[in-house]
């Protein structure tokens, strides 16, 4: 979703999203001032023929779930941000090769993060999405992505993709090493529950199997929850810049929002599950 740290930007006429999602009245919060949009179409979609553009505010994503009040919004991650964040993660020297890891996008939305992650040689890429309409769009995008790559003999191999329509709090971690990705999908109360569930699952594993889990967090508004948790060690914290192409697309999209603007970057963090051992924070690369 758009960073709450973004600067104000002049308002342009709002657009109506191509997908009509369920709406409901709720107490007004800053994110509720977001305007639903379908345009502009991000260059990523234009190049690949998928539908990951637009902004869908939280009030249009309600499913009747008890945690509806804590969801944020749908807005696809800038591809360059996720690629840079995965590259920074690889610089932390993970304990296993990338081909051993399952990448899990929590709050996958229309699936842009899943598609970008599949460009890397992960064992598997999984998108978890509670909203049934967004999950359906993500499946359509994934099917198209897989088919077009399979039909192109010059295309690099991509990781297997699975979209799961599920509450993140019910998700069972895979047995493989795992890399979780957040683009601030929900607020602190749900994040606290999710982190507690991860810790409980990993703590229950046999002592002979050292749990391997890392976490990438873009638009890290609730990073303090992970910082306070004794089982997670922060490896990286810094602003990650978009490419000029992504920044231009972000400026055009966010120009339609009265309360938000684009700064061309996202505050991002990387964490490693270390049980209760703490280590130093890695300094950002110069």
C-alpha positions in Angstrom: 0.0 0.0 0.0 1.2 3.6 -0.3 3.6 4.7 2.4 2.0 6.8 5.2 5.3 8.6 5.2 4.8 9.9 1.7 4.4 13.6 1.0 1.1 15.2 0.0 0.4 15.4 -3.7 -2.2 17.5 -5.6 -5.5 15.7 -6.2 -6.6 14.6 -9.6 -10.0 13.2 -10.7 -10.5 9.8 -9.2 -11.1 6.7 -11.3 -13.4 3.7 -10.6 -11.7 0.4 -10.2 -12.4 -2.3 -12.9 -13.1 -4.8 -10.1 -16.0 -3.9 -7.8 -15.2 -5.1 -4.3 -17.4 -5.1 -1.2 -17.7 -1.9 0.7 -18.9 -0.9 4.2 -19.1 2.1 6.5 -16.5 2.3 9.2 -14.8 4.8 11.4 -12.7 7.2 9.3 -9.0 6.6 9.5 -6.2 8.2 7.4 -6.1 5.2 5.0 -9.9 5.5 4.5 -9.3 8.7 2.6 -7.6 6.8 -0.2 -9.5 6.9 -3.5 -10.1 3.7 -5.4 -8.4 3.8 -8.8 -7.8 1.4 -11.8 -5.6 3.8 -13.8 -2.8 4.4 -14.7 -1.7 0.9 -15.9 1.7 0.2 -14.4 4.5 -0.5 -17.0 4.9 -4.0 -15.5 1.3 -4.8 -16.6 1.8 -3.3 -20.0 4.9 -5.4 -20.6 3.5 -8.7 -19.3 -0.2 -8.5 -20.0 -1.3 -8.9 -16.4 -3.6 -6.9 -14.1 -1.8 -5.8 -10.9 -2.4 -2.0 -11.2 -4.8 0.2 -9.3 -5.4 1.1 -5.7 -8.2 -0.6 -3.6 -8.8 1.0 -0.2 -9.4 -1.1 2.9 -13.1 -0.3 2.9 -13.5 -2.1 -0.5 -11.7 -5.2 0.8 -14.0 -6.2 3.6 -14.9 -9.9 3.8 -16.8 -10.1 7.1 -13.6 -11.3 8.9 -13.1 -10.2 12.5 -9.9 -8.5 11.5 -11.4 -6.4 8.7 -10.7 -3.3 10.7 -7.0 -4.0 10.6 -6.4 -4.5 6.9 -4.7 -1.7 4.9 -5.2 -1.4 1.1 -4.2 -3.1 -2.1 -1.5 -1.3 -4.0 1.1 -3.4 -5.9 4.7 -3.3 -4.7 7.1 -1.5 -7.1 8.9 -4.3 -8.9 12.2 -2.6 -8.4 11.7 -2.3 -4.6 11.0 -6.1 -4.3 13.9 -7.0 -6.5 16.3 -4.7 -4.6 15.0 -6.1 -1.3 15.5 -9.7 -2.4 19.0 -8.8 -3.5 19.8 -7.2 -0.1 18.5 -10.3 1.6 20.9 -12.4 -0.5 23.7 -10.2 0.7 22.9 -11.3 4.3 24.3 -14.7 3.4 21.2 -16.9 4.1 22.1 -20.3 5.6 20.7 -22.2 2.6 20.8 -21.6 -1.2 17.8 -19.7 -2.6 16.6 -22.8 -4.4 15.8 -24.3 -1.0 13.5 -21.5 0.1 9.8 -21.1 -0.2 8.9 -17.5 -0.8 5.6 -16.5 0.9 3.8 -13.2 0.0 1.4 -12.5 2.9 -1.4 -10.4 1.6 -0.6 -11.0 -2.0 -3.4 -9.0 -3.5 -3.4 -9.2 -7.3 -0.1 -11.1 -7.2 2.5 -8.6 -8.4 4.9 -9.6 -5.7 4.4 -13.3 -6.4 5.2 -12.8 -10.1 8.3 -10.8 -9.4 9.6 -13.3 -6.8 9.1 -16.1 -9.3 11.8 -14.6 -11.4 14.3 -15.8 -8.8 15.2 -19.5 -8.3 13.0 -20.1 -5.2 11.9 -23.6 -4.6 8.3 -22.3 -4.7 6.5 -19.0 -4.5 3.2 -18.9 -2.5 0.7 -16.0 -2.3 -1.6 -15.8 0.6 -4.7 -13.6 0.1 -7.9 -13.5 2.2 -10.0 -11.5 -0.2 -11.6 -13.9 -2.8 -11.8 -11.4 -5.6 -8.2 -10.4 -5.3 -7.1 -14.0 -5.0 -9.0 -14.8 -8.2 -7.2 -12.0 -10.0 -3.9 -13.3 -8.7 -4.6 -16.8 -10.0 -5.5 -15.4 -13.4 -2.3 -13.3 -13.5 -0.2 -16.3 -12.4 -1.7 -18.6 -15.0 -1.0 -16.0 -17.7 2.5 -15.4 -16.4 3.3 -19.2 -16.4 1.9 -19.7 -19.9 3.7 -16.8 -21.5 7.0 -17.9 -19.9 6.5 -21.5 -21.0 5.8 -20.3 -24.6 8.9 -18.2 -24.8 12.0 -20.3 -25.5 14.2 -17.3 -24.6 12.6 -16.9 -21.1 14.5 -17.7 -18.0 12.9 -20.5 -15.8 10.5 -19.3 -13.2 9.7 -20.7 -9.8 6.5 -22.7 -9.3 3.6 -20.5 -8.1 0.6 -21.2 -5.9 -2.1 -18.7 -4.8 -3.9 -19.7 -1.6 -7.1 -18.0 -0.6 -6.7 -18.1 3.2 -6.5 -16.1 6.4 -2.8 -15.5 7.1 -3.4 -16.5 10.7 -4.4 -20.0 9.6 -1.3 -20.5 7.3 0.9 -23.4 8.1 4.6 -22.7 7.4 6.2 -25.0 4.9 8.8 -27.5 6.1 11.4 -25.9 3.8 13.4 -22.8 4.6 11.0 -19.9 4.3 11.3 -16.3 3.2 8.1 -14.3 4.1 7.3 -11.0 2.4 5.1 -8.2 3.7 4.0 -5.0 1.9 2.4 -3.8 5.1 -0.8 -5.9 4.5 -2.3 -5.3 7.9 -1.9 -3.3 11.1 -0.2 -4.0 14.4 -2.9 -6.2 16.1 -2.8 -8.7 13.3 0.9 -8.6 12.7 1.4 -9.4 16.4 -0.8 -12.4 16.1 0.9 -13.5 12.9 4.4 -13.2 14.4 3.3 -15.1 17.5 1.9 -17.9 15.4 5.1 -18.1 13.4 7.1 -18.4 16.6 4.8 -21.0 18.0 5.1 -23.2 14.9 8.8 -22.9 14.7 9.3 -23.5 18.4 7.3 -26.7 18.1 9.7 -28.2 15.6 12.1 -30.9 16.7 15.3 -29.5 18.2 17.3 -31.5 15.7 15.8 -29.3 12.9 17.0 -25.8 13.2 14.2 -23.6 11.9 15.1 -21.4 9.0 12.9 -18.3 8.3 13.6 -14.8 7.1 11.2 -11.9 6.7 11.2 -9.0 4.2 9.1 -6.1 5.2 8.4 -3.2 2.8 6.7 -0.1 4.0 7.7 -1.3 7.5 5.3 0.8 9.6 5.1 -1.8 12.3 8.7 -2.9 12.4 8.8 -2.1 16.1 6.8 -5.3 16.7 9.5 -7.4 15.2 12.2 -5.3 16.9 10.8 -6.1 20.3 10.4 -9.8 19.7 13.3 -11.8 21.2 13.1 -14.5 18.4 13.8 -12.1 15.5 17.1 -10.3 14.6 17.0 -7.2 12.4 19.5 -7.6 9.6 18.7 -4.5 7.5 16.7 -1.3 7.9 16.9 1.5 5.3 15.0 3.3 2.5 15.1 1.4 -0.7 14.7 3.4 -3.9 12.6 2.7 -6.9 14.0 2.8 -10.4 13.1 6.0 -12.3 10.5 4.0 -14.3 8.7 2.8 -11.2 9.0 6.2 -9.6 7.3 7.8 -12.6 4.5 5.2 -12.5 4.1 5.7 -8.7 3.9 9.5 -9.0 1.2 9.2 -11.6 -0.8 6.7 -9.6 -0.5 8.5 -6.2 -1.2 11.9 -7.8 -4.9 10.9 -7.6 -4.7 10.7 -3.8 -5.3 13.9 -1.8 -3.6 12.7 1.4 -0.6 10.8 -0.1 2.3 11.4 -2.4 5.3 9.4 -3.6 8.8 9.8 -2.3 10.2 7.3 -4.7 11.3 4.9 -2.0 10.0 2.6 0.7 11.4 2.0 4.2 12.3 -1.7 4.2 13.5 -4.1 6.8 14.9 -7.6 6.8 14.6 -10.0 9.8 16.0 -13.5 10.6 14.4 -15.9 13.0 17.1 -16.7 15.5 15.1 -18.2 18.2 16.4 -16.1 21.1 19.9 -15.2 19.9 20.4 -11.6 18.9 23.0 -10.3 16.5 24.1 -6.9 15.2 22.2 -5.0 12.5 23.9 -5.0 9.2 24.7 -1.5 8.0 23.1 -0.5 4.7 25.4 -0.7 1.7 26.9 2.7 0.8 
